[in-house]
Amino acid sequence: MSMTESARGLHFTLAGYAPDARERADRLGVPLFLLDLTGIPQPVNAPAVALDATRS
């Protein structure tokens, strides 16, 4: 339990997200990424953009 308290989840997809899934992820602060054709993750929502901005 203690390990999960400090861990955050994120999700990747190849096909995209349904509008209700994106809305729920936004409310929960879950980063959503879409894998492009080259396999590079692209941020889909604000939490994903914020997480992507922290990489160097």
N, C-alpha and C positions, 0 to 999 in steps of 0.2 A: 504494500500500500504506500509506503513512504516514497518509493521510486516514482510512482505515478503522480504523486502530488506535485512534483516539480517538472514533470514532463508535459509537453504540449503536443497534440496531434496535428497532422496536416494531411491533406488528401491530394492525390494525383489522379488524372483521368486522361484517356485518349479521346473519348467521345463527347465530352462536355458535361454540363450540369443542368438539371431541370431548374426552372426559376424558383420553385419553392425550396429546393435544396440550397441554392445560393443564398436565398433570404435567411434560411435557418443558420447557415454557416456564418453569415454576417452577424446575426444576433448573438451567436455563441463565440465569435471571434476566431473561428477555425479558418486557417489559410487554405485556399483552394488553388490548385495549379492544373494547367492543361499542358500535356506533353505535345510539343509540335512534331512535325514530321521527321525532324532530326533527333528527337528525343530530349530536347532541351525544355525544361519546365518554364512555362510562362505564367505569371501571376494572373489570377482571375478576379480576385476581390481585394478589398482594402487591407485585410490582415495579411494576405499573401504579398501584396506590394510592400508593406512595411517589413515583412520578414526578408523579402528579396533585397531590400535596400540595406540590410545589415551585412550582406555577404561582400567580400572584397575581391 
